[in-house]
Amino acid sequence: GVRQLVREMWSDAQAFYALTFRLSQLHLAVDVANFVPSPADLDRVLTHSKVKAVHVPSVDDEGADFPAVGSLEDYLDDVPDEWDGLPLDFFLDQVEIAELDEGEDDDEEEEDLGDEQHADDEGATVYLYGKRASGFTFSPGSPLSAAWYNKELEERTSGKVWMREIHQAGGWQVHMPLFRVELRFMRPIMREMQNTLGKDAGAWLDDPWQAIQHYHDFWAYGVGLPPEHDLAPDVTHRGWMRLTLPQAGDKTRGRWPTDPIWHIIQRADFGSYTPPQALSRSKLIVHDAVAIDAEIYGLLRLRSVLHGRHEETTLTLSQELRAFANEMEDWDETKNRDYTEEVREKARSLGRGVPMMPANLLPPKKPYQRKRKLGEA
């Protein structure tokens, strides 16, 4: 089985060195002291996520002391029964990476490059097991998701007391609240980023060892660029999510300035810091001539039915094509368009080379003719 194959791999140095690794998912997180978001703050969060949830701790969890290491089961295995089925996977690794990689991209992220929306839109849910929120999730299970959760509470209930030394080294003290902001990038997101950058320029999106040097690029895509690196704020992708400051009299949330607290989050240092690059995503579009022909054929059949030609017993494909061509020629004439130039422009948009037209020579315009009925010469 798989375990036997793994044992054989580790016992054979040559087989191990022949392996290549691929980046399947990446989790980046920043712990912020004295940052305590509440459900009311959802109205200040602009995000491209369409699914959100708010998690509220139980009274017992709120009063829990730090236990000895290992004295509690994992936090997510010890949640109330009522939480079964809720998207509480924000501190666990996904176990179905391959399925996400092979499956189609989540429709929720189709509009990622569109307008921001505030996080209190459709989909926000509050689970009332206490008075204070223990966490927020955004697009759980999607190729790109986020979670904000009470890290101090999670450590108390899970027994991760060793994390306190790490926080204290960064200036955190026991009496301070501590929230974690976490982003999860799955393979479909990396694939779309690579489509935009190109295979060579985006090689680090495949290689986990190279990706280590680009954590800040991933982070900037998720939370936006800090002001000192956002040299073109009107055109740069402002981040998949951000916390804003409401402006009285301005109902357009996209114009609200970013909260200074969020600037601190944007400046997170994941090692040797260099200014992040502004990443974007695009779908990989492959044009298949055979598939296009099949689609056109199906549309022509539908066109015949819509024009009532299904009642004719001698209808042929050539007749329908001539009728369609006549209609489109009339349409081009009405719009003052030339089919040759339309084709050349389409080729340019696809990156195809287009030969230059002879000097002062343009395709002749056809004289306008009345619409011909099917069967006319």
C-alpha positions in Angstrom: 0.0 0.0 0.0 0.9 3.6 0.3 2.8 3.2 3.6 5.0 0.5 2.0 5.8 2.8 -0.9 6.7 5.6 1.5 9.0 3.3 3.5 10.7 2.1 0.3 11.1 5.7 -0.8 12.8 6.8 2.4 15.0 3.7 2.4 16.2 4.4 -1.2 18.3 7.6 -1.4 18.3 7.6 -5.1 14.5 7.3 -5.3 14.1 10.1 -2.8 16.4 12.5 -4.6 14.4 11.9 -7.9 11.3 13.3 -6.3 10.0 16.8 -7.2 7.7 18.7 -4.9 4.7 20.8 -5.8 3.0 23.5 -3.8 -0.5 22.3 -3.1 -1.7 24.8 -0.4 -0.2 27.5 1.7 -1.4 28.9 5.0 -0.1 32.3 6.2 -1.1 33.8 9.5 -0.3 36.9 11.6 -1.1 37.2 15.3 -2.1 40.7 16.3 -2.2 41.9 19.9 -5.0 44.2 21.1 -7.0 43.4 18.0 -10.5 42.3 19.0 -12.9 42.3 16.0 -16.6 41.9 16.8 -19.6 40.9 14.6 -20.4 44.6 14.2 -17.1 45.0 12.4 -18.3 42.9 9.5 -19.9 46.0 8.1 -16.3 47.5 7.9 -14.8 44.5 6.2 -14.7 44.7 2.4 -14.0 41.3 0.8 -14.5 39.3 -2.3 -15.8 36.4 -0.3 -19.5 35.6 -0.6 -19.8 33.2 2.4 -19.0 34.3 5.9 -19.7 32.9 9.4 -19.1 34.2 12.9 -18.2 31.8 15.7 -18.9 32.7 19.3 -17.3 30.7 22.3 -19.1 29.0 25.0 -19.1 30.3 28.6 -17.0 27.4 29.7 -14.4 28.2 27.0 -14.3 31.8 28.0 -13.4 30.8 31.6 -10.9 28.1 30.8 -7.4 28.4 32.3 -4.3 27.4 30.5 -4.0 23.6 31.0 -0.9 21.6 31.0 0.4 20.6 27.6 -1.4 17.6 26.3 -4.1 17.5 29.0 -6.9 18.4 26.5 -7.9 16.8 23.3 -7.5 18.9 20.1 -9.7 22.0 20.3 -11.8 21.1 17.3 -12.5 17.6 18.5 -13.9 19.0 21.7 -16.4 21.6 20.4 -20.1 21.5 21.3 -22.2 19.0 19.5 -24.3 21.8 18.1 -21.2 22.9 16.1 -21.2 19.7 14.0 -21.2 20.6 10.3 -20.2 24.2 10.8 -17.2 25.4 8.9 -14.8 25.3 11.8 -11.8 24.0 9.9 -9.8 27.1 10.1 -6.9 25.8 12.2 -6.7 22.3 10.6 -5.1 21.2 7.3 -7.3 20.3 4.4 -7.3 16.5 3.7 -8.8 16.7 0.3 -6.1 18.7 -1.5 -6.0 16.5 -4.6 -9.8 16.8 -5.0 -9.6 20.6 -4.9 -6.7 20.6 -7.3 -8.5 18.3 -9.8 -11.9 19.8 -9.5 -13.3 22.9 -11.0 -12.7 26.2 -9.4 -15.4 27.3 -6.9 -18.0 29.5 -8.4 -17.8 31.8 -5.4 -14.4 33.0 -6.5 -15.5 33.7 -10.1 -16.0 37.4 -9.3 -12.8 37.8 -7.3 -11.6 40.7 -9.5 -14.9 42.5 -9.4 -16.2 45.1 -7.0 -15.6 44.7 -3.3 -18.6 44.0 -1.0 -19.0 44.5 2.7 -18.9 41.3 4.7 -22.3 41.9 6.3 -23.9 41.0 3.0 -25.7 37.7 2.3 -24.2 34.7 4.0 -23.1 36.2 7.4 -24.2 34.0 10.2 -23.8 34.3 14.0 -23.7 31.2 16.3 -24.7 32.3 19.8 -22.9 30.3 22.3 -21.7 33.3 24.3 -21.4 37.0 24.1 -18.1 37.5 22.3 -17.0 36.3 18.9 -14.3 33.7 18.9 -13.8 33.8 15.2 -14.9 34.7 11.7 -14.5 32.6 8.5 -14.7 33.9 5.0 -15.3 31.5 2.0 -14.5 28.3 4.1 -13.5 25.4 1.8 -12.9 27.6 -1.2 -9.6 27.9 -3.1 -9.0 31.1 -1.2 -10.3 31.5 2.3 -9.6 33.4 5.5 -10.2 33.1 9.2 -9.9 35.6 12.0 -10.0 33.8 15.4 -9.2 34.3 19.1 -5.7 32.8 19.2 -5.4 33.2 23.0 -8.7 31.4 23.5 -7.7 28.6 21.1 -4.4 28.1 22.9 -6.1 28.0 26.3 -8.6 25.3 25.2 -6.1 23.3 23.2 -3.2 23.3 25.6 -0.7 25.0 23.3 1.1 26.8 26.1 4.4 26.7 24.3 3.0 29.4 21.9 3.0 31.9 24.7 6.8 32.3 24.5 6.6 33.0 20.8 4.0 35.7 21.4 5.8 37.3 24.3 9.0 37.5 22.2 6.9 39.7 19.9 5.7 42.0 22.7 2.5 40.3 23.7 1.6 40.1 27.4 -0.8 37.8 29.2 -3.4 40.5 29.8 -3.6 41.4 26.1 -6.2 40.0 23.7 -4.7 38.2 20.7 -6.4 37.5 17.4 -5.0 35.6 14.4 -5.6 36.6 10.8 -5.1 33.6 8.6 -5.2 33.2 4.8 -5.4 29.9 3.0 -4.3 29.6 -0.7 -5.2 26.4 -2.5 -3.9 25.1 -5.8 -6.6 26.7 -8.1 -5.6 30.2 -6.9 -1.9 29.5 -7.6 -2.8 28.2 -11.0 -4.6 31.4 -11.9 -1.8 33.6 -10.6 0.6 31.6 -12.8 -1.6 32.1 -15.8 -1.1 35.9 -15.4 2.6 35.9 -14.6 3.5 33.2 -17.2 5.1 29.8 -16.6 8.6 31.0 -16.2 8.0 34.2 -14.1 5.5 32.2 -12.0 7.6 29.1 -11.4 7.7 29.9 -7.7 4.0 29.1 -7.5 4.8 25.5 -8.3 8.0 25.0 -6.3 7.5 25.1 -2.5 11.2 25.9 -1.9 10.9 29.0 -4.1 7.6 29.9 -2.7 9.2 30.5 0.7 10.8 33.6 -0.7 7.4 34.9 -1.9 5.3 34.7 1.3 5.0 38.5 1.3 3.6 38.4 -2.3 0.9 35.9 -1.3 0.1 38.0 1.8 -0.2 41.2 -0.2 -2.6 39.6 -2.6 -4.8 38.6 0.3 -4.7 41.7 2.5 -3.5 44.4 0.1 -0.4 46.5 -0.2 0.6 48.8 2.6 0.4 52.5 1.6 4.2 52.9 1.1 4.2 50.2 -1.5 0.9 50.9 -3.2 2.2 53.3 -5.8 -1.0 53.2 -8.0 -3.9 52.8 -5.5 -6.5 53.6 -8.2 -5.5 50.6 -10.3 -3.7 48.2 -8.0 -5.6 45.2 -6.6 -6.5 46.4 -3.1 -6.5 42.9 -1.6 -8.9 40.1 -1.3 -10.1 41.6 2.0 -9.5 44.7 4.1 -10.8 46.4 7.2 -12.0 50.0 6.5 -13.0 53.2 8.3 -16.6 54.2 7.5 -17.0 57.7 6.1 -20.0 59.8 7.1 -22.0 60.8 4.0 -20.2 58.3 1.7 -22.2 55.1 1.1 -19.8 53.7 -1.4 -17.7 51.4 0.8 -15.1 50.9 -1.9 -14.0 54.5 -1.3 -13.6 54.1 2.5 -10.0 54.3 3.6 -8.2 51.3 5.1 -8.1 51.1 8.9 -4.6 51.8 10.3 -4.8 48.5 12.1 -5.1 46.8 8.8 -1.9 48.6 7.6 -0.1 46.9 10.4 -1.4 43.5 9.2 -0.4 44.4 5.6 3.2 45.1 6.8 3.7 41.6 8.3 7.3 40.4 7.8 7.7 36.8 6.8 11.5 36.9 6.7 13.8 38.9 4.6 11.4 41.6 3.7 11.2 43.0 0.1 8.5 45.1 -1.3 5.7 42.8 -2.5 4.6 42.6 -6.1 1.0 43.3 -7.1 -0.3 39.9 -8.1 -3.5 39.2 -10.1 -5.4 36.2 -11.3 -6.8 35.1 -14.6 -8.5 32.0 -15.9 -6.5 29.9 -18.4 -8.6 29.9 -21.6 -7.9 27.2 -24.2 -9.7 27.6 -27.5 -10.6 24.3 -29.2 -11.6 24.6 -32.8 -13.4 21.3 -32.8 -15.4 22.2 -29.7 -16.2 25.6 -31.2 -17.5 24.0 -34.4 -19.7 21.6 -32.4 -21.1 24.6 -30.4 -21.8 26.5 -33.6 -23.6 23.5 -35.1 -25.8 23.2 -32.0 -26.6 26.9 -32.1 -27.5 26.7 -35.8 -30.0 23.9 -35.0 -31.5 26.1 -32.3 -31.6 29.0 -34.7 -33.6 26.9 -37.2 -36.1 26.0 -34.6 -36.5 29.6 -33.3 -37.2 30.8 -36.9 -39.8 28.1 -37.3 -37.9 26.2 -39.9 -38.4 22.9 -38.1 -41.6 22.6 -40.1 -39.8 22.5 -43.4 -39.0 19.0 -44.7 -36.2 20.0 -47.1 -34.1 22.2 -44.8 -30.4 21.8 -45.1 -27.4 23.1 -43.1 -26.2 25.1 -46.2 -29.6 26.9 -46.3 -29.4 27.8 -42.6 -25.8 29.0 -43.0 -26.7 31.2 -46.0 -29.6 32.7 -44.0 -27.3 33.3 -41.1 -24.6 34.9 -43.3 -27.2 37.2 -44.9 -28.4 38.4 -41.4 -24.8 39.0 -40.2 -23.8 40.9 -43.4 -26.8 43.2 -42.9 -25.8 43.6 -39.2 -22.3 44.5 -40.1 -23.6 47.0 -42.7 -25.9 48.6 -40.1 -23.0 48.8 -37.6 -20.5 50.0 -40.3 -18.2 47.1 -39.4 -15.9 45.1 -41.6 -15.6 41.4 -41.0 -11.9 41.3 -42.1 -10.9 43.9 -39.6 -13.0 42.3 -36.9 -11.1 39.0 -37.4 -7.8 40.8 -37.4 -8.6 42.6 -34.1 -9.7 39.3 -32.5 -6.4 37.7 -33.5 -4.5 40.6 -31.9 -6.5 40.2 -28.7 -5.4 36.5 -28.6 -1.8 37.4 -29.1 -1.7 36.2 -32.7 0.5 37.8 -35.4 -1.5 39.8 -37.9 0.1 40.7 -41.3 0.0 44.4 -42.3 -2.5 45.5 -44.9 -1.0 47.0 -48.1 -0.6 50.8 -47.8 -3.8 52.8 -48.3 -5.7 49.6 -48.9 -8.8 48.6 -46.9 -11.2 45.8 -47.6 -14.0 47.2 -49.9 -17.3 47.8 -48.3 -20.1 45.7 -49.8 -23.2 47.7 -51.0 -26.1 47.4 -48.7 -28.7 44.9 -49.8 -32.1 44.2 -48.3 -32.5 41.2 -46.1 -33.1 38.1 -48.2 -35.5 35.4 -47.1 -34.4 31.8 -46.9 -34.4 30.2 -50.3 -34.0 33.4 -52.3 -31.2 33.5 -54.9 
